[in-house]
Amino acid sequence: MNKIMLLEDDTSLIDGLSYSLKKSDFNVTVVRTVKEALDFLNEINIFDILILDVTLPDGTGFEVCEKVREQNTQIPIIFLTASDEEVSIIRGLDSGGDDYITKPFKLGELCSRIRALLRRAGTTSQNNPTLIKYGDITIDFMGSCVLLRGEPLELTITEYRLLCILVQNANQTLTRNTILERLWDSSGDFVGDNTLSVYVRRLREKIEKDPFHPEYLITVRGFGYKWKEMSV
């Protein structure tokens, strides 16, 4: 059973989530404060995924996420938030989160996102090359890591997956719907265009010399995106 840490202080939500997640064959550990969550920091790798509420009595889920990422662990992290404003999405991504879901939400949707993140975190295709290089970027599929000019590039799991999708289809224009379907392993109905735009922008900020004039991750207006093979 995959182990989940659930950081949430709403008793009614805890009861419903715990019941549903356990029925879906997840092992759930509930913590109600930032302090309780950080008490697990030294053994955080016992968990397969973290679900963090944003607003807690003694702080925010963002703080927990940042502490986890300081340990260089790539454990998947989902934020529970009462706001779907772009600033909240960006704040979550900046702290190292992989996904967010806005309250109220359907429990089936949450379980789908959990499974998708777990698959992406633990799956490496054996049919593809384990190491590919495009200009100044090297992707190590076996190690699930990316190098930019020989230096490790810090990416969230979702950013890494998005980069892989684009690079593996280099010089091909992919529609936004195609990317969303591959990125989320679903129809993409519950993922808005705004979310994809944020991920694209964050990825550009990490790989492009000038994110406002990208050389690699190209927007094909009215259609989607294309990865262009050239030096960054």
C-alpha positions as CSV (number, residue, x, y, z in Angstrom):
1,M,0.0,0.0,0.0
2,N,1.3,3.5,-0.9
3,K,1.8,5.6,2.2
4,I,0.3,9.1,2.3
5,M,0.9,12.0,4.7
6,L,-2.2,14.2,4.9
7,L,-1.6,17.6,6.5
8,E,-5.1,19.0,7.2
9,D,-6.8,20.6,10.2
10,D,-10.4,20.4,9.1
11,T,-11.9,17.5,11.1
12,S,-14.8,16.9,8.8
13,L,-12.5,16.9,5.7
14,I,-10.0,14.6,7.5
15,D,-12.6,12.0,8.2
16,G,-13.9,11.9,4.7
17,L,-10.5,11.9,3.1
18,S,-9.1,9.3,5.4
19,Y,-12.0,7.0,4.8
20,S,-11.9,7.4,1.0
21,L,-8.2,7.1,0.7
22,K,-8.1,3.9,2.8
23,K,-10.9,2.5,0.7
24,S,-8.7,3.2,-2.3
25,D,-5.9,1.1,-0.7
26,F,-3.8,4.0,0.6
27,N,-2.2,4.0,4.0
28,V,-2.9,7.4,5.5
29,T,-1.0,9.2,8.3
30,V,-2.8,12.4,9.4
31,V,-1.0,15.4,10.9
32,R,-2.9,18.6,11.8
33,T,-0.2,21.2,12.2
34,V,3.0,22.3,10.4
35,K,4.9,21.3,13.5
36,E,3.5,17.8,13.4
37,A,4.4,17.5,9.8
38,L,8.0,18.7,10.3
39,D,8.4,16.2,13.1
40,F,8.4,13.6,10.3
41,L,11.1,15.5,8.3
42,N,13.9,13.2,9.1
43,E,11.9,10.2,8.0
44,I,9.9,11.8,5.3
45,N,10.9,9.2,2.8
46,I,8.7,6.6,4.5
47,F,5.9,8.3,2.6
48,D,5.2,7.9,-1.1
49,I,3.2,11.2,-1.5
50,L,2.3,14.3,0.6
51,I,-1.0,16.0,0.6
52,L,-0.7,19.4,2.2
53,D,-3.4,21.9,3.1
54,V,-2.2,25.4,2.4
55,T,-3.5,27.2,5.5
56,L,-2.8,25.7,8.9
57,P,-3.1,27.1,12.5
58,D,0.7,27.5,12.8
59,G,1.8,28.2,9.3
60,T,1.3,27.0,5.7
61,G,1.8,23.8,3.7
62,F,4.2,25.8,1.5
63,E,6.6,25.9,4.5
64,V,6.5,22.1,4.8
65,C,7.1,21.7,1.1
66,E,10.1,24.0,1.1
67,K,11.6,22.1,4.0
68,V,11.1,18.7,2.3
69,R,12.7,20.1,-0.9
70,E,15.7,21.3,1.0
71,Q,16.5,17.7,1.6
72,N,16.6,17.2,-2.1
73,T,13.8,14.6,-2.0
74,Q,11.5,14.4,-5.0
75,I,8.6,12.9,-3.1
76,P,5.3,14.0,-5.0
77,I,3.4,16.8,-3.2
78,I,-0.2,17.9,-3.8
79,F,-1.6,21.1,-2.3
80,L,-5.1,21.5,-1.0
81,T,-6.1,25.1,-1.5
82,A,-9.3,27.2,-1.2
83,S,-8.1,29.4,-4.1
84,D,-7.4,28.7,-7.7
85,E,-5.9,32.1,-8.4
86,E,-2.7,32.1,-10.4
87,V,-0.7,33.6,-7.6
88,S,-1.6,30.6,-5.4
89,I,-0.6,28.2,-8.1
90,I,2.8,30.0,-8.7
91,R,3.4,30.1,-4.9
92,G,2.9,26.3,-4.7
93,L,5.1,25.6,-7.7
94,D,7.8,27.9,-6.4
95,S,7.9,26.0,-3.1
96,G,8.4,22.7,-5.0
97,G,4.8,21.4,-5.3
98,D,3.8,19.1,-8.1
99,D,0.0,19.6,-8.2
100,Y,-2.8,21.5,-6.5
101,I,-6.5,20.8,-6.1
102,T,-9.1,23.4,-5.2
103,K,-11.6,22.9,-2.4
104,P,-14.3,21.7,-2.7
105,F,-13.2,18.8,-4.9
106,K,-14.4,15.4,-5.8
107,L,-12.6,12.6,-4.0
108,G,-12.4,10.5,-7.2
109,E,-10.5,13.4,-8.8
110,L,-8.0,13.6,-5.9
111,C,-7.4,9.8,-6.1
112,S,-6.8,10.1,-9.9
113,R,-4.2,12.8,-9.4
114,I,-2.5,10.8,-6.6
115,R,-2.2,7.7,-8.8
116,A,-1.0,9.8,-11.8
117,L,1.8,11.4,-9.7
118,L,2.8,8.1,-8.2
119,R,3.1,6.5,-11.7
120,R,5.2,9.4,-12.9
121,A,7.4,9.3,-9.8
122,G,8.1,5.6,-10.1
123,T,8.0,4.7,-13.8
124,T,10.8,4.8,-16.3
125,S,10.2,3.3,-19.8
126,Q,12.7,0.6,-20.6
127,N,11.9,1.0,-24.3
128,N,13.4,4.5,-24.5
129,P,17.1,5.6,-24.3
130,T,18.1,6.1,-20.7
131,L,20.1,9.2,-21.5
132,I,19.4,11.9,-24.2
133,K,21.1,15.2,-24.9
134,Y,19.7,18.2,-26.7
135,G,22.1,21.1,-26.9
136,D,23.0,22.1,-23.3
137,I,20.3,19.9,-21.7
138,T,20.8,16.3,-20.8
139,I,18.0,14.1,-19.5
140,D,18.8,11.0,-17.5
141,F,15.7,8.9,-17.5
142,M,17.2,6.2,-15.2
143,G,18.1,8.8,-12.6
144,S,15.0,11.0,-13.3
145,C,17.2,14.0,-13.4
146,V,18.1,16.8,-15.8
147,L,21.4,18.6,-16.3
148,L,21.7,22.1,-17.8
149,R,25.3,22.8,-19.0
150,G,26.5,20.0,-16.8
151,E,24.8,21.3,-13.6
152,P,21.8,19.6,-12.0
153,L,18.5,21.4,-12.8
154,E,16.0,21.5,-9.9
155,L,12.6,20.5,-11.3
156,T,9.4,19.3,-9.7
157,I,8.0,16.0,-10.9
158,T,5.4,17.7,-13.1
159,E,8.0,20.0,-14.6
160,Y,10.3,17.0,-15.3
161,R,7.4,15.1,-16.9
162,L,6.4,18.1,-19.1
163,L,10.1,18.5,-20.2
164,C,10.3,14.8,-21.1
165,I,7.0,14.9,-23.1
166,L,8.3,17.9,-25.1
167,V,11.9,16.7,-25.7
168,Q,10.7,13.2,-26.7
169,N,8.6,14.9,-29.4
170,A,11.3,17.4,-30.4
171,N,10.5,19.6,-33.5
172,Q,6.9,18.4,-33.4
173,T,4.1,20.8,-32.4
174,L,1.9,19.3,-29.6
175,T,-1.5,20.7,-28.9
176,R,-2.3,21.9,-25.4
177,N,-4.9,19.1,-25.1
178,T,-2.3,16.5,-26.1
179,I,0.1,17.7,-23.6
180,L,-2.5,17.7,-20.8
181,E,-3.6,14.2,-21.6
182,R,-0.1,12.9,-21.5
183,L,0.8,15.0,-18.5
184,W,-2.1,13.9,-16.3
185,D,-2.8,10.4,-17.7
186,S,-6.4,11.4,-18.1
187,S,-8.8,13.3,-20.4
188,G,-7.5,16.5,-18.9
189,D,-11.0,17.8,-18.1
190,F,-10.1,18.8,-14.6
191,V,-6.8,20.6,-15.6
192,G,-7.3,24.1,-16.9
193,D,-5.2,25.8,-19.5
194,N,-4.1,28.3,-16.9
195,T,-2.3,25.5,-15.0
196,L,-0.4,24.4,-18.1
197,S,0.6,27.9,-18.9
198,V,2.0,28.3,-15.4
199,Y,4.1,25.1,-15.8
200,V,5.4,26.2,-19.2
201,R,6.4,29.6,-17.7
202,R,8.1,28.0,-14.8
203,L,10.0,25.6,-17.0
204,R,11.1,28.4,-19.3
205,E,12.4,30.3,-16.3
206,K,14.6,27.4,-15.5
207,I,16.0,26.4,-18.9
208,E,15.9,29.5,-21.1
209,K,18.5,32.3,-21.1
210,D,15.7,34.7,-21.7
211,P,12.3,33.3,-20.8
212,F,10.5,36.1,-22.6
213,H,12.3,35.1,-25.9
214,P,12.5,31.3,-25.6
215,E,14.8,29.4,-27.9
216,Y,13.8,25.9,-26.8
217,L,10.2,25.8,-25.6
218,I,8.4,27.6,-28.4
219,T,4.7,28.6,-28.3
220,V,2.8,27.9,-31.6
221,R,0.1,30.4,-31.3
222,G,-3.4,29.0,-31.4
223,F,-2.2,25.5,-31.3
224,G,0.2,24.5,-28.6
225,Y,4.0,24.1,-28.0
226,K,7.1,22.8,-29.7
227,W,10.5,21.8,-28.4
228,K,13.1,23.2,-30.8
229,E,16.5,21.5,-31.0
230,M,19.1,24.1,-30.6
231,S,21.6,25.3,-28.0
232,V,20.1,27.2,-25.0
